[in-house]
Amino acid sequence: MASAAVTAELRCSICMEIYRDPVTLPCGHNFCRGCITQAWDHQTHLWEYKCPECQKRYLNRPKLVRNTTLHNICEAFHATETDQEQTGVFCHYCDFPVPATKSCLQCETSLCDHHLRKHDRSGEHTLLPPTTDLGKRKCSVHKEILKYYCTKDASCVCASCSVIGGHVGHKMMSLDEASEEKKKKLRNDLQTLMAETEEAEKRVQSLEEHRRKAQEKADGEAEIVTTLFRDLRRRLEELEKKVLSDIMRRIQCYDDIIRQLEIKKEELSRKMCHIEELCPGASSPLTQVPQPPANMMSPLRLVPQPT
């Protein structure tokens, strides 16, 4: 199996990470292709190239050749690192972090494929998928493996709990039976939910159809109302124009009469002036003040005189 020494051999001396596309120089040292390329691109002396590991100098830039074997090993190692990041459970017996394939409930350890072959596979050992919560699979009181399910308290218990613990006399089921019963109930619940979902979907479709019809009806009514109010506005505007026109027409009639009288007045004045020119001694009837007759007694003489 892999060890720390092997891991050190898989690290690039420039970036100190596992090789990415490793290449080999003529001197035999390996580097990431990107690391050695960047190092040579930023070197001071452009007329010579040297190995960062052994300082061997090259007059011409060496051709970078991929190390196929090292590349495959590093790719497998990167894949292992990805699995480790995803599971987070490693073998307890490997010197190097290797993903575990099983966890032993009795031993409270996780094992890789290599150590699992050496592990005791007797019935006393219960193997589970890799997990870090092995303690949760044991009774917190008696530190025994949880084997039964108490239907009254709806909890998992160990053998001691059912005999001397707080679950004495309660109905017990094996974990497998309880699991199957729970799965059966969940399947029934799923069928019920699927039926309710289908019914809800039908109602949604029905409501959408009613909504579509209502929308079409509303659009038709809205168009009718819009046309009606547009016609009403047009008629009101026409009536407004007509009333204002009648008012202006009446005012215009007064103006016409006044203008005609003014014209007539001017014409009469011209005629009067013409007559006065023809008869210089004649005065205008409008300027003559009638005098009372001579024999007309003065009104003052009719007042009685005192004796």
C-alpha positions as CSV (number, residue, x, y, z in Angstrom):
1,M,0.0,0.0,0.0
2,A,1.0,3.6,-0.4
3,S,3.0,5.2,2.3
4,A,4.3,8.7,3.2
5,A,7.6,7.9,1.4
6,V,5.8,7.0,-1.7
7,T,3.7,10.1,-1.5
8,A,6.9,12.2,-1.2
9,E,8.1,10.7,-4.5
10,L,4.9,11.8,-6.2
11,R,5.4,15.5,-5.4
12,C,6.9,18.0,-7.7
13,S,9.9,19.8,-6.1
14,I,8.8,23.1,-7.5
15,C,5.1,23.3,-6.5
16,M,5.3,20.6,-3.8
17,E,2.0,19.1,-5.1
18,I,1.2,15.8,-6.7
19,Y,2.5,15.8,-10.3
20,R,0.2,17.3,-13.0
21,D,1.3,16.1,-16.4
22,P,4.8,15.0,-15.3
23,V,7.7,15.3,-17.7
24,T,11.2,14.0,-17.4
25,L,14.5,15.9,-18.1
26,P,17.6,14.3,-19.6
27,C,19.1,14.2,-16.1
28,G,16.2,11.9,-15.0
29,H,14.4,14.3,-12.7
30,N,10.6,14.9,-13.0
31,F,8.5,18.0,-12.8
32,C,5.0,19.2,-13.7
33,R,5.0,20.4,-17.3
34,G,3.6,23.8,-16.2
35,C,6.1,24.2,-13.4
36,I,9.2,23.6,-15.4
37,T,7.9,25.6,-18.3
38,Q,7.2,28.6,-16.1
39,A,10.5,28.3,-14.4
40,W,12.4,28.4,-17.6
41,D,10.3,31.2,-19.1
42,H,11.2,33.5,-16.1
43,Q,14.9,32.6,-15.8
44,T,17.6,35.3,-15.9
45,H,20.0,33.7,-18.4
46,L,18.3,33.0,-21.6
47,W,21.3,31.2,-23.2
48,E,21.3,28.2,-20.8
49,Y,18.7,26.1,-19.0
50,K,19.2,24.2,-15.8
51,C,17.4,21.5,-13.8
52,P,15.9,23.0,-10.6
53,E,16.7,19.7,-8.8
54,C,20.4,18.9,-9.6
55,Q,21.3,22.3,-11.3
56,K,22.5,20.5,-14.4
57,R,22.9,23.0,-17.2
58,Y,21.7,22.7,-20.9
59,L,22.8,25.0,-23.6
60,N,19.6,24.3,-25.6
61,R,16.2,24.1,-24.1
62,P,15.5,20.3,-23.5
63,K,12.5,18.7,-25.1
64,L,9.9,17.9,-22.4
65,V,8.9,14.2,-22.6
66,R,5.9,12.9,-20.6
67,N,6.6,10.3,-18.1
68,T,3.7,8.0,-18.9
69,T,4.1,5.6,-15.9
70,L,4.3,8.4,-13.4
71,H,1.4,10.2,-15.1
72,N,-0.8,7.2,-14.7
73,I,0.2,6.7,-11.0
74,C,-0.5,10.4,-10.3
75,E,-3.9,10.3,-12.1
76,A,-4.9,7.3,-10.0
77,F,-3.8,9.2,-6.9
78,H,-5.8,12.3,-7.9
79,A,-8.9,10.1,-8.3
80,T,-8.3,8.6,-4.9
81,E,-8.0,12.1,-3.4
82,T,-11.4,13.0,-5.0
83,D,-13.0,9.9,-3.5
84,Q,-11.5,10.9,-0.1
85,E,-13.0,14.3,-0.3
86,Q,-16.4,12.9,-1.2
87,T,-16.7,10.2,1.4
88,G,-14.4,11.5,4.2
89,V,-14.0,8.0,5.7
90,F,-10.6,6.4,5.5
91,C,-9.1,3.1,6.5
92,H,-7.8,2.9,10.1
93,Y,-5.0,0.5,9.2
94,C,-3.4,2.2,6.2
95,D,-0.4,4.5,6.7
96,F,-1.6,6.6,3.9
97,P,-5.2,7.9,3.7
98,V,-7.1,5.4,1.7
99,P,-10.9,5.5,1.3
100,A,-12.7,2.9,3.4
101,T,-15.1,0.5,1.7
102,K,-16.7,-0.9,4.9
103,S,-17.1,0.0,8.6
104,C,-17.2,-2.7,11.3
105,L,-19.7,-1.9,14.0
106,Q,-18.1,-4.2,16.6
107,C,-14.6,-3.0,16.1
108,E,-15.7,0.6,15.4
109,T,-13.1,0.8,12.6
110,S,-13.3,1.5,8.9
111,L,-11.4,-0.7,6.4
112,C,-10.2,-0.5,2.8
113,D,-10.5,-3.5,0.4
114,H,-7.1,-4.8,1.3
115,H,-7.6,-4.8,5.1
116,L,-11.2,-6.0,4.7
117,R,-10.0,-9.3,3.3
118,K,-8.0,-9.8,6.5
119,H,-10.8,-8.8,8.8
120,D,-12.8,-11.3,10.8
121,R,-16.0,-12.0,8.8
122,S,-17.8,-14.0,11.4
123,G,-21.4,-13.4,12.3
124,E,-20.3,-11.4,15.4
125,H,-18.9,-8.6,13.2
126,T,-21.5,-6.4,11.4
127,L,-20.2,-4.6,8.4
128,L,-21.8,-1.4,7.3
129,P,-21.2,1.2,4.5
130,P,-18.4,3.6,5.4
131,T,-19.5,5.9,8.2
132,T,-18.0,8.1,10.9
133,D,-21.0,7.7,13.2
134,L,-20.4,4.2,14.5
135,G,-21.2,5.3,18.0
136,K,-24.7,6.1,17.0
137,R,-25.2,2.4,16.1
138,K,-24.7,1.4,19.7
139,C,-26.8,1.8,22.8
140,S,-25.7,4.9,24.8
141,V,-26.5,3.0,28.1
142,H,-25.2,-0.5,27.7
143,K,-22.8,0.2,24.8
144,E,-24.2,-2.8,22.9
145,I,-25.3,-2.9,19.3
146,L,-28.8,-1.8,18.5
147,K,-30.7,-4.9,17.4
148,Y,-34.4,-4.2,18.1
149,Y,-37.0,-1.6,17.5
150,C,-39.4,-0.7,20.3
151,T,-42.8,0.0,18.8
152,K,-44.1,1.7,21.9
153,D,-41.3,4.2,22.3
154,A,-40.5,4.3,18.5
155,S,-36.7,3.9,19.2
156,C,-33.9,1.4,18.5
157,V,-32.7,-0.6,21.6
158,C,-30.1,-3.2,22.4
159,A,-30.8,-6.7,23.8
160,S,-30.2,-5.5,27.4
161,C,-32.7,-2.7,27.1
162,S,-35.4,-5.2,26.2
163,V,-34.5,-7.4,29.2
164,I,-33.3,-5.3,32.1
165,G,-33.7,-1.7,30.7
166,G,-36.5,0.7,30.4
167,H,-38.2,-1.2,27.6
168,V,-39.1,-4.4,29.4
169,G,-42.5,-5.7,28.3
170,H,-42.6,-3.5,25.3
171,K,-43.3,-5.0,21.9
172,M,-40.1,-5.5,20.0
173,M,-39.3,-6.0,16.3
174,S,-36.0,-6.7,14.6
175,L,-34.5,-3.8,12.9
176,D,-35.0,-5.5,9.5
177,E,-38.7,-6.1,10.2
178,A,-39.1,-2.5,11.5
179,S,-37.2,-1.2,8.4
180,E,-39.4,-3.2,6.0
181,E,-42.6,-2.1,7.9
182,K,-41.4,1.5,7.7
183,K,-40.6,1.2,4.0
184,K,-44.0,-0.4,3.4
185,K,-45.7,2.5,5.2
186,L,-43.6,5.0,3.2
187,R,-44.5,3.3,0.0
188,N,-48.2,3.5,0.9
189,D,-47.7,7.2,1.8
190,L,-46.0,7.6,-1.5
191,Q,-48.9,6.1,-3.4
192,T,-51.3,8.3,-1.5
193,L,-49.2,11.4,-2.2
194,M,-48.9,10.4,-5.9
195,A,-52.7,10.0,-6.1
196,E,-53.2,13.4,-4.4
197,T,-50.7,14.9,-6.7
198,E,-52.5,13.5,-9.7
199,E,-55.8,14.9,-8.4
200,A,-54.2,18.2,-7.8
201,E,-52.8,18.3,-11.3
202,K,-56.2,17.5,-12.7
203,R,-57.7,20.4,-10.7
204,V,-55.0,22.7,-11.8
205,Q,-55.7,21.8,-15.5
206,S,-59.4,22.3,-15.0
207,L,-58.9,25.7,-13.3
208,E,-56.5,26.7,-16.0
209,E,-59.2,25.8,-18.6
210,H,-61.8,27.8,-16.7
211,R,-59.4,30.7,-16.4
212,R,-58.7,30.6,-20.1
213,K,-62.4,30.8,-20.9
214,A,-63.0,33.5,-18.3
215,Q,-60.1,35.5,-19.8
216,E,-61.5,35.2,-23.3
217,K,-64.9,36.4,-22.0
218,A,-63.3,39.2,-20.0
219,D,-61.3,40.3,-23.1
220,G,-64.6,40.5,-25.1
221,E,-66.4,42.4,-22.4
222,A,-63.5,44.8,-22.0
223,E,-63.5,45.5,-25.8
224,I,-67.3,46.2,-25.7
225,V,-66.9,48.6,-22.7
226,T,-63.9,50.3,-24.3
227,T,-65.9,50.8,-27.5
228,L,-68.9,52.1,-25.6
229,F,-67.0,54.6,-23.6
230,R,-65.1,55.7,-26.7
231,D,-68.4,56.4,-28.5
232,L,-69.7,58.2,-25.4
233,R,-66.6,60.4,-25.3
234,R,-67.0,61.2,-29.0
235,R,-70.6,62.2,-28.6
236,L,-69.9,64.3,-25.6
237,E,-67.2,66.1,-27.5
238,E,-69.5,66.7,-30.4
239,L,-72.2,68.0,-28.0
240,E,-69.7,70.3,-26.3
241,K,-68.6,71.7,-29.6
242,K,-72.3,72.2,-30.7
243,V,-73.3,74.0,-27.5
244,L,-70.2,76.3,-27.6
245,S,-71.0,77.0,-31.2
246,D,-74.6,78.0,-30.4
247,I,-73.4,80.3,-27.7
248,M,-70.9,82.0,-29.9
249,R,-73.5,82.3,-32.7
250,R,-75.9,84.2,-30.3
251,I,-73.1,86.5,-29.3
252,Q,-72.3,87.0,-33.0
253,C,-76.0,88.0,-33.7
254,Y,-75.8,90.8,-31.2
255,D,-72.5,92.0,-32.7
256,D,-74.1,92.0,-36.2
257,I,-77.2,94.0,-35.0
258,I,-74.9,96.5,-33.3
259,R,-72.7,96.8,-36.3
260,Q,-75.8,97.4,-38.6
261,L,-77.2,100.1,-36.3
262,E,-73.8,101.7,-36.2
263,I,-73.8,101.8,-40.0
264,K,-77.3,103.2,-40.1
265,K,-76.4,105.8,-37.6
266,E,-73.4,106.9,-39.7
267,E,-75.6,107.0,-42.8
268,L,-78.2,109.2,-41.0
269,S,-75.5,111.5,-39.8
270,R,-74.3,112.0,-43.3
271,K,-77.8,112.8,-44.6
272,M,-78.3,115.4,-41.8
273,C,-75.0,117.0,-42.6
274,H,-75.9,117.1,-46.3
275,I,-79.3,118.8,-45.5
276,E,-77.6,121.4,-43.3
277,E,-75.3,122.2,-46.2
278,L,-78.2,122.7,-48.6
279,C,-80.2,124.7,-46.0
280,P,-77.7,126.8,-44.0
281,G,-80.4,128.6,-41.9
282,A,-82.1,125.4,-41.0
283,S,-81.0,123.8,-37.8
284,S,-81.2,120.2,-36.9
285,P,-84.4,119.2,-35.2
286,L,-82.3,117.6,-32.6
287,T,-80.6,121.0,-31.8
288,Q,-83.8,123.1,-31.8
289,V,-85.4,123.8,-28.4
290,P,-89.1,124.7,-28.7
291,Q,-90.0,128.1,-27.2
292,P,-93.4,128.7,-25.4
293,P,-95.9,131.0,-27.1
294,A,-95.8,134.7,-26.2
295,N,-99.3,135.0,-24.9
296,M,-98.7,132.0,-22.6
297,M,-98.9,133.2,-19.1
298,S,-95.9,132.6,-16.9
299,P,-96.6,130.0,-14.3
300,L,-95.4,132.4,-11.6
301,R,-98.2,134.9,-12.3
302,L,-100.8,132.3,-11.4
303,V,-99.5,132.3,-7.8
304,P,-102.0,134.5,-5.6
305,Q,-100.4,137.7,-4.2
306,P,-100.7,138.4,-0.5
307,T,-103.2,141.2,0.5
